[in-house]
Amino acid sequence: MKAVYYFQRYIFIGMLMLFLLPIQSWSQEKRIKKPKRKSKIESVDNFVNHSFELYHKVFVYDSLIKAEVEVPVEIEDELMERAERDADSLWQEVPDIAEDISDAPFMRQAKATFNLNRTKNALNFCMTAVKAYFIGTEEDEEDD
C-alpha cells in the first residue's frame, strides 16, 4: 500500500512540473544580450553596436505595448526617428563588412561571425516586431 502512495505522489509531482514549468518559461521573452567581446574589426563592431541600439529601442517599445501601456505620441515619434537613424547607419556599415572580415586573421573572423549571428537574431526580432505593429498580423486582418 505504501508503494502505491509513493507512486501516486511521484506521478503528481511529475505532472505538476510538466504543466507549470512551461508556463514559467513562456511568461516573459528574454532580451538578447549584446556580445561581450569585440571582434576588433571596426566595421563589424560598428554594425553590431548600431544593431543593438536599434534592438534596444524596438524591445522597449514592444515591452510597453505588450504591457498595454499607452505610449504618448511624442515619445513614439521620437523613438521612430531614432530607429530610422539607426537603420540608416546600419546600411552605411554593410558594404565594408565582407571585405574587412575576409582580410582579418582567423580568430577575428570567428569572433566577427559569432557577433554577426547574435546581431542577426536581434534584427530578426526587430523586423517581426515592426511588421506586427505597423503592418499588422493575420489575426488583425481577420477581425476587420
Disulfide bonds with the S-S distance in Angstrom:
none
